C-alpha cells in the first residue's frame, strides 16, 4: 500500500542548496520512496539557537510503501551520509530531515511523533508545506494557512529559489 508523507529539509552549513538537493536524491534512491512534490526553497532565520547562520528550507512530498519507522531510518541514513552532527540542540547542521506528516497517522513514540509536534508553530515549516500541499490536498493546505496566520516568525521566511517538480 502506497502512503504519502511530507518531509521537511533544512541546512545552514556549507553549500546549503547542494545539501538539500543531495538529501532529496538520497531519499529518491531508495526503492521504497518516490518524491512526488517539492516546494520552493526558502531562506529562514534560525529558531531556538539563534546564534548561527540562516537556513535554507523546503518540504517534499513522498509516496512510499515503507512504514513510518522504516522511512525515518532512511532519512537518518541520508543525514548521516551528508555529515550531520548532533552537537547542539537546534544548532548548525549540514542537513536536517523531519517527518512532518505520514498519511493520517498519529503516533507518540520516543523516536517518532506524528504529526511532527512543533510543525504548526514554525513558519519555516508551514510556508513550504502549504506550497507543496496546495495542488494535491487543497483542503488541508487551507487549514494550514489559517494556522500560519497565528504562527510567529513569518517575517523571517523569504523565498530563495522557486522550484517545481
RODO-2510 file (C-alpha; in nm, 4 decimals, decimal comma):
residues 165
     n   res          X          Y          Z
     1     x     0,0000     0,0000     0,0000
     2     x     0,1371     0,3390    -0,1001
     3     x     0,1225     0,6192     0,1538
     4     x     0,2009     0,9899     0,1327
     5     x     0,4485     1,1519     0,3701
     6     x     0,5772     1,5078     0,3948
     7     x     0,9405     1,5651     0,4890
     8     x     1,0931     1,8962     0,5949
     9     x     1,4541     1,9654     0,4948
    10     x     1,6879     2,2310     0,6308
    11     x     2,0544     2,3255     0,6001
    12     x     2,2659     2,6152     0,7248
    13     x     2,6245     2,4947     0,6780
    14     x     2,8378     2,4851     0,3656
    15     x     2,6662     2,4687     0,0273
    16     x     2,3141     2,4687     0,1701
    17     x     2,1321     2,4155    -0,1596
    18     x     2,3586     2,1249    -0,2514
    19     x     2,2838     1,9555     0,0805
    20     x     1,9099     1,9918     0,0182
    21     x     1,9450     1,8518    -0,3346
    22     x     2,1640     1,5616    -0,2221
    23     x     1,9248     1,4711     0,0592
    24     x     1,6358     1,4542    -0,1894
    25     x     1,8498     1,2439    -0,4225
    26     x     1,9426     1,0019    -0,1415
    27     x     1,5772     0,9554    -0,0485
    28     x     1,4820     0,9008    -0,4135
    29     x     1,7488     0,6324    -0,4497
    30     x     1,5668     0,4104    -0,2011
    31     x     1,3418     0,1616    -0,3815
    32     x     1,0533     0,2284    -0,1400
    33     x     1,0495     0,6079    -0,1807
    34     x     0,9360     0,8258    -0,4710
    35     x     0,9426     1,2058    -0,4484
    36     x     0,6121     1,3349    -0,5879
    37     x     0,6306     1,7025    -0,4905
    38     x     0,8840     1,9696    -0,3930
    39     x     0,8300     2,3154    -0,2517
    40     x     1,0373     2,6135    -0,3457
    41     x     1,3416     2,6803    -0,1287
    42     x     1,3084     2,9427     0,1440
    43     x     1,5765     3,1202     0,3424
    44     x     1,4806     3,1383     0,7063
    45     x     1,6052     3,2839     1,0293
    46     x     1,7234     3,0262     1,2852
    47     x     1,4815     2,9278     1,5619
    48     x     1,5789     2,8138     1,9110
    49     x     1,9566     2,8521     1,8999
    50     x     1,9712     3,1824     1,7093
    51     x     2,3493     3,2416     1,7126
    52     x     2,4011     3,0755     1,3737
    53     x     2,3585     3,1452     1,0044
    54     x     2,0285     3,1413     0,8157
    55     x     1,8800     2,8165     0,6908
    56     x     1,7557     2,7054     0,3548
    57     x     1,4338     2,5075     0,3998
    58     x     1,1971     2,3160     0,1773
    59     x     0,9338     2,0432     0,2083
    60     x     0,8977     1,7405    -0,0158
    61     x     0,6077     1,5047    -0,0653
    62     x     0,6984     1,1384    -0,0968
    63     x     0,4995     0,8339    -0,1912
    64     x     0,6205     0,5296    -0,0024
    65     x     0,5477     0,1667     0,0661
    66     x     0,7611     0,1893     0,3812
    67     x     0,6326     0,2147     0,7351
    68     x     0,6875     0,5486     0,9119
    69     x     0,9700     0,3900     1,1112
    70     x     1,1410     0,2496     0,8018
    71     x     1,1144     0,5846     0,6210
    72     x     1,2565     0,7547     0,9301
    73     x     1,5564     0,5181     0,9175
    74     x     1,6133     0,6072     0,5505
    75     x     1,6023     0,9750     0,6493
    76     x     1,8542     0,9244     0,9317
    77     x     2,0880     0,7385     0,6964
    78     x     2,0687     1,0287     0,4479
    79     x     2,1530     1,2765     0,7250
    80     x     2,4468     1,0664     0,8363
    81     x     2,5847     1,0273     0,4847
    82     x     2,5727     1,4070     0,4447
    83     x     2,7750     1,4649     0,7616
    84     x     2,5001     1,5590     1,0068
    85     x     2,6367     1,6043     1,3581
    86     x     2,4088     1,6401     1,6602
    87     x     2,6180     1,8501     1,8957
    88     x     2,3937     2,1468     1,9859
    89     x     2,0151     2,1175     2,0016
    90     x     1,8736     2,3248     1,7135
    91     x     2,2337     2,4125     1,6259
    92     x     2,4048     2,4457     1,2883
    93     x     2,3776     2,1467     1,0562
    94     x     2,4637     2,0313     0,7092
    95     x     2,1194     1,8748     0,6764
    96     x     1,8139     1,8140     0,8886
    97     x     1,5267     1,5908     0,7793
    98     x     1,1997     1,5912     0,9740
    99     x     0,8997     1,3707     0,9045
   100     x     0,6113     1,6138     0,9274
   101     x     0,3138     1,4016     0,8242
   102     x     0,2621     1,0409     0,7253
   103     x    -0,0833     0,9954     0,5745
   104     x    -0,3331     1,0422     0,8567
   105     x    -0,1108     0,8598     1,1037
   106     x    -0,0963     0,9795     1,4628
   107     x     0,1575     0,8275     1,6965
   108     x     0,3577     0,9292     2,0000
   109     x     0,6697     0,7195     2,0367
   110     x     1,0044     0,8256     2,1832
   111     x     1,1762     0,8013     1,8440
   112     x     0,8973     0,9328     1,6171
   113     x     0,5960     1,1542     1,6862
   114     x     0,3396     1,2095     1,4110
   115     x     0,2335     1,4630     1,3102
   116     x     0,5580     1,6463     1,3930
   117     x     0,4941     1,8034     1,7352
   118     x     0,6215     2,1552     1,6550
   119     x     0,5367     2,1936     1,2868
   120     x     0,2283     2,4094     1,3474
   121     x     0,4407     2,6585     1,5442
   122     x     0,7044     2,7051     1,2754
   123     x     0,6525     2,9342     0,9790
   124     x     0,9670     2,7906     0,8154
   125     x     0,7837     2,4560     0,8001
   126     x     0,4322     2,5803     0,7277
   127     x     0,5170     2,8057     0,4322
   128     x     0,6803     2,5328     0,2170
   129     x     0,4378     2,2655     0,3450
   130     x     0,1388     2,4737     0,2364
   131     x     0,3021     2,5321    -0,1019
   132     x     0,3646     2,1641    -0,1744
   133     x     0,0219     2,0559    -0,0428
   134     x    -0,1823     2,3234    -0,2230
   135     x    -0,2154     2,1410    -0,5537
   136     x    -0,2616     1,7963    -0,4042
   137     x    -0,4555     1,8450    -0,0824
   138     x    -0,6108     2,1933    -0,1028
   139     x    -0,8400     2,1436     0,1974
   140     x    -0,5503     2,0557     0,4261
   141     x    -0,3392     2,3364     0,2803
   142     x    -0,6186     2,5846     0,3564
   143     x    -0,6366     2,4653     0,7189
   144     x    -0,2587     2,5078     0,7475
   145     x    -0,2857     2,8623     0,6073
   146     x    -0,5125     2,9516     0,8980
   147     x    -0,2506     2,8085     1,1339
   148     x     0,0230     3,0090     0,9580
   149     x    -0,1706     3,3288     1,0305
   150     x    -0,1130     3,2559     1,4021
   151     x     0,2493     3,1356     1,3736
   152     x     0,5420     3,3503     1,4807
   153     x     0,8398     3,4205     1,2570
   154     x     0,6652     3,4646     0,9205
   155     x     0,8752     3,7732     0,8509
   156     x     1,1886     3,5563     0,8787
   157     x     1,0836     3,3306     0,5864
   158     x     1,1715     3,4591     0,2393
   159     x     1,1565     3,2917    -0,0993
   160     x     1,5124     3,1975    -0,2012
   161     x     1,4553     2,9911    -0,5161
   162     x     1,1292     2,8993    -0,6864
   163     x     1,1175     2,5293    -0,7644
   164     x     0,8761     2,2976    -0,9378
   165     x     0,8785     1,9207    -0,9632
***
